Amino acid sequence: MAPSSTTARSTFFCISAALAALALPALGGAARADGKLNARYTLTVGGVELGRGSITVEAGDQAYEISGSARVTGVLRAVSSGKGVAAARGALANGRMVPRIYAMNAEADGKAETARLAMTGGALKEMNVEPPLKPAPDRVPIEASVLQNIMDPMSGAFVYVPGTADLLSAAACSRPIPVFDGRQRYDLSLSYLRTEKVKAEGYAGPAVVCGVRYAPVAGHRPSRYTVKYMMENKDIYVWLVPIAGTRLMAPFRVSVATMIGTAILEASAFETEAKAGTVPVSAPRP
């Protein structure tokens, strides 16, 4: 089944927004890195390629930065155009990721979309989103009470495992992820399924597989079929791999059942390395 331009474009941005990033000078100087990841991803829906992206992560023991880019490719380019860039930076404190800055620019068929979020202690401090969210009678209002201890969508794509727990265990899936992207506040709940081997250029080794459930909190319209579909969707999975030298787990593969087929975002290259003097936590390269 060939995807329509509207549906396929929406799927592309929904799945790849968390991985579309580009380091922005406004975020300031780089964090001290104990580990680094350079990865490339391909997005397919129903076996048809729709997009590609790349990502870079640098993390130390107190801070992290995420950067990369994504664009429409494959057959979708014949009916649509799209690209996105974003960036996130935050601290690693009290056993969790604490985002500070998130910035996103996206464009689809000439229509631009931007978001700028500033957070303090996990709470939203400042926000600038264009175009603004359209008013609707059935839209659940976004109250300040649900904007505490939030994650931006870039930071929320990664998992921080505190303490000394084995990264390649159920500990990687034992946490909810409260996400706010500037338009919608939602929770992602992870549950451990298994550990299995994965392979891409630069990495061959174990990955933790988590089931994912989506629960909207605010900013959504409950009457929309897509919202109901995602709430009831039990076929969302993520494969997580450690970033060497850190306690961060990165998505290697994401699989989401959609109304036009299964969307799969998968790494074609996954280069992760620890800074000299740190302890590698991922499998050796083949």
C-alpha positions as CSV (number, residue, x, y, z in Angstrom):
1,M,0.0,0.0,0.0
2,A,1.5,3.3,-1.0
3,P,1.3,6.0,1.7
4,S,-0.5,9.2,1.0
5,S,1.7,12.4,1.2
6,T,-0.2,13.7,4.2
7,T,-0.3,10.5,6.2
8,A,3.3,9.5,5.4
9,R,4.6,13.0,6.1
10,S,2.9,12.9,9.5
11,T,4.3,9.5,10.3
12,F,7.8,10.7,9.3
13,F,7.8,13.6,11.6
14,C,6.1,11.8,14.5
15,I,8.7,9.0,14.5
16,S,11.8,11.0,13.6
17,A,11.3,14.2,15.6
18,A,13.0,12.6,18.6
19,L,16.1,11.9,16.5
20,A,16.2,15.1,14.3
21,A,18.8,17.3,15.8
22,L,21.5,19.8,14.9
23,A,23.9,21.4,17.4
24,L,23.0,25.1,17.7
25,P,25.6,27.8,18.7
26,A,23.0,29.3,21.0
27,L,23.3,26.3,23.3
28,G,26.8,27.4,24.4
29,G,30.0,25.5,24.9
30,A,30.2,21.7,24.7
31,A,29.9,19.5,27.7
32,R,32.8,17.4,28.9
33,A,32.4,14.1,27.2
34,D,33.2,10.7,28.7
35,G,31.3,8.9,25.9
36,K,30.2,9.7,22.4
37,L,27.7,8.3,19.8
38,N,27.5,9.0,16.1
39,A,24.6,7.1,14.5
40,R,22.7,7.1,11.2
41,Y,19.1,6.0,10.9
42,T,16.7,5.0,8.2
43,L,12.9,5.3,8.5
44,T,10.7,2.8,6.7
45,V,6.9,2.4,6.7
46,G,5.5,-0.9,5.5
47,G,8.9,-1.7,4.1
48,V,9.1,1.5,2.1
49,E,11.9,4.0,2.8
50,L,10.5,7.4,3.8
51,G,13.4,9.2,5.6
52,R,16.9,9.2,6.9
53,G,18.6,10.9,9.9
54,S,21.8,11.2,11.8
55,I,22.5,11.9,15.5
56,T,25.4,12.7,17.7
57,V,25.4,12.4,21.5
58,E,28.2,13.6,23.9
59,A,27.8,12.9,27.6
60,G,29.9,13.2,30.7
61,D,29.1,12.4,34.3
62,Q,27.2,15.7,34.8
63,A,25.9,16.9,31.5
64,Y,24.8,15.7,28.0
65,E,24.2,17.1,24.5
66,I,22.2,15.6,21.6
67,S,22.5,16.7,18.0
68,G,21.6,15.5,14.5
69,S,19.2,15.9,11.5
70,A,16.5,14.2,9.5
71,R,14.9,14.5,6.0
72,V,12.4,12.9,3.7
73,T,13.9,10.4,1.2
74,G,12.8,7.5,-1.0
75,V,9.4,7.4,-2.7
76,L,7.9,10.1,-0.5
77,R,10.1,12.7,-2.1
78,A,7.9,12.4,-5.3
79,V,4.8,13.7,-3.4
80,S,6.2,15.6,-0.4
81,S,9.3,17.4,1.0
82,G,10.4,17.6,4.6
83,K,13.4,18.1,6.9
84,G,13.9,18.7,10.5
85,V,16.7,19.9,12.9
86,A,16.7,20.2,16.7
87,A,19.0,20.2,19.7
88,A,18.9,19.4,23.4
89,R,21.2,20.0,26.3
90,G,20.8,19.1,30.0
91,A,22.3,17.9,33.2
92,L,22.7,14.4,34.7
93,A,21.8,14.9,38.3
94,N,20.0,13.0,41.1
95,G,20.0,9.8,39.1
96,R,18.2,11.3,36.1
97,M,18.4,13.4,33.0
98,V,17.4,17.1,33.7
99,P,16.8,18.9,30.4
100,R,17.7,22.6,30.2
101,I,17.3,23.7,26.6
102,Y,15.4,22.2,23.6
103,A,15.2,23.7,20.1
104,M,13.5,22.3,17.0
105,N,13.0,23.5,13.4
106,A,11.0,21.5,10.9
107,E,9.6,22.1,7.4
108,A,7.2,20.1,5.4
109,D,6.0,21.2,1.9
110,G,7.0,24.8,2.7
111,K,5.3,25.0,6.0
112,A,7.6,25.7,8.9
113,E,7.3,24.7,12.5
114,T,9.6,25.7,15.4
115,A,9.8,25.1,19.1
116,R,12.1,26.6,21.8
117,L,11.8,25.3,25.4
118,A,13.8,26.4,28.4
119,M,13.6,24.4,31.6
120,T,14.8,24.8,35.2
121,G,14.9,21.8,37.6
122,G,12.8,19.8,35.1
123,A,10.0,22.5,35.1
124,L,9.1,24.6,32.0
125,K,10.5,28.2,32.4
126,E,10.1,29.7,28.9
127,M,8.5,28.6,25.7
128,N,8.1,29.8,22.1
129,V,6.2,27.7,19.6
130,E,5.3,28.7,16.0
131,P,2.7,28.4,14.8
132,P,0.9,28.4,18.1
133,L,-1.4,25.6,19.0
134,K,-4.9,26.2,17.5
135,P,-7.7,26.6,20.0
136,A,-10.3,23.8,19.9
137,P,-13.3,23.2,22.2
138,D,-12.3,19.6,23.0
139,R,-8.5,20.2,23.4
140,V,-7.3,19.3,26.9
141,P,-5.7,22.5,28.3
142,I,-2.0,22.4,29.3
143,E,-1.8,23.5,32.9
144,A,1.4,24.4,34.8
145,S,0.8,21.5,37.1
146,V,1.7,19.0,34.3
147,L,4.8,20.8,33.2
148,Q,6.9,19.7,36.2
149,N,9.7,17.1,35.9
150,I,9.3,17.0,32.1
151,M,11.5,15.8,29.3
152,D,11.8,17.3,25.9
153,P,11.3,14.8,23.0
154,M,15.0,14.7,22.2
155,S,16.1,13.9,25.8
156,G,13.1,11.6,26.1
157,A,14.4,9.4,23.3
158,F,17.3,8.3,25.6
159,V,17.3,6.5,28.9
160,Y,19.6,7.2,31.8
161,V,20.3,4.2,34.1
162,P,21.5,5.5,37.5
163,G,23.7,3.7,40.0
164,T,25.5,0.5,39.2
165,A,22.7,-1.6,37.7
166,D,23.5,-3.6,34.6
167,L,22.7,-1.4,31.6
168,L,21.7,-4.4,29.6
169,S,18.9,-5.5,31.9
170,A,15.4,-4.7,32.8
171,A,16.7,-1.6,34.6
172,A,16.8,0.1,31.2
173,C,13.0,-0.1,30.9
174,S,11.9,0.5,34.5
175,R,10.9,4.2,34.2
176,P,8.1,6.4,32.8
177,I,9.1,9.2,30.4
178,P,7.1,12.4,30.9
179,V,7.4,14.3,27.5
180,F,6.5,17.9,26.5
181,D,7.2,19.0,23.0
182,G,5.7,22.5,23.2
183,R,2.3,21.4,21.9
184,Q,1.4,18.2,23.7
185,R,2.3,16.7,27.1
186,Y,2.3,12.9,27.1
187,D,3.7,10.0,29.1
188,L,5.7,7.0,27.6
189,S,5.8,3.9,29.8
190,L,8.5,1.3,29.2
191,S,8.4,-2.4,30.1
192,Y,11.2,-4.9,29.8
193,L,10.6,-7.7,27.2
194,R,14.0,-9.3,26.4
195,T,17.6,-8.8,25.5
196,E,18.7,-9.7,21.9
197,K,21.6,-9.1,19.5
198,V,21.6,-6.3,16.9
199,K,24.1,-5.3,14.3
200,A,24.9,-2.2,12.2
201,E,28.1,-0.6,10.9
202,G,30.3,0.0,14.0
203,Y,28.3,-2.1,16.4
204,A,27.4,-5.8,16.9
205,G,26.1,-6.8,20.3
206,P,23.2,-6.9,22.8
207,A,20.3,-4.5,22.9
208,V,17.5,-4.3,25.5
209,V,14.0,-4.5,24.0
210,C,11.3,-2.5,25.8
211,G,7.6,-2.3,25.1
212,V,6.2,1.2,25.0
213,R,2.8,2.6,25.8
214,Y,1.6,6.1,25.0
215,A,-0.7,8.1,27.3
216,P,-1.7,11.7,26.4
217,V,-1.9,14.1,29.4
218,A,-2.6,17.5,27.9
219,G,-2.7,19.5,24.6
220,H,-4.4,16.6,22.7
221,R,-7.9,16.3,21.4
222,P,-9.5,13.1,22.9
223,S,-12.0,12.9,20.0
224,R,-9.3,12.4,17.4
225,Y,-9.1,8.9,16.0
226,T,-5.2,9.1,15.9
227,V,-5.1,9.8,19.6
228,K,-7.4,6.9,20.4
229,Y,-5.3,4.7,18.1
230,M,-2.0,5.5,19.8
231,M,-3.5,5.1,23.2
232,E,-4.6,1.6,22.4
233,N,-1.5,0.7,20.4
234,K,0.3,-2.3,22.0
235,D,2.8,-2.6,19.1
236,I,5.3,0.0,20.0
237,Y,8.9,-1.2,20.8
238,V,12.3,0.3,21.3
239,W,15.7,-1.4,21.2
240,L,18.2,0.3,23.5
241,V,22.0,0.1,23.3
242,P,24.5,1.7,25.8
243,I,26.6,4.7,24.8
244,A,30.2,3.6,25.8
245,G,31.7,5.4,28.8
246,T,28.3,6.6,30.0
247,R,25.1,5.4,31.8
248,L,23.0,6.5,28.8
249,M,21.1,4.1,26.6
250,A,20.4,5.1,23.0
251,P,17.6,3.9,20.6
252,F,19.0,1.5,18.1
253,R,15.6,0.6,16.6
254,V,12.1,1.9,17.1
255,S,9.0,0.0,15.8
256,V,5.5,1.5,15.8
257,A,2.4,0.1,14.3
258,T,0.6,2.8,12.3
259,M,-2.6,2.9,10.2
260,I,-0.5,2.6,7.0
261,G,1.9,-0.1,8.1
262,T,4.7,-0.7,10.6
263,A,7.0,2.3,10.9
264,I,10.6,1.2,11.7
265,L,13.4,3.6,12.6
266,E,16.6,1.6,12.6
267,A,20.3,2.4,12.9
268,S,22.4,1.7,9.7
269,A,25.5,2.9,11.5
270,F,26.1,3.0,15.3
271,E,29.6,4.3,16.3
272,T,30.0,4.6,20.1
273,E,33.2,5.2,22.0
274,A,34.4,5.9,25.5
275,K,36.9,8.7,26.3
276,A,40.3,7.3,27.4
277,G,40.2,6.3,31.1
278,T,36.5,5.5,31.1
279,V,35.1,2.0,31.3
280,P,33.4,0.7,28.0
281,V,29.9,-0.5,28.5
282,S,28.9,-1.6,25.0
283,A,29.9,-4.6,23.1
284,P,33.1,-4.5,21.0
285,R,32.9,-3.9,17.4
286,P,32.8,-6.9,15.1
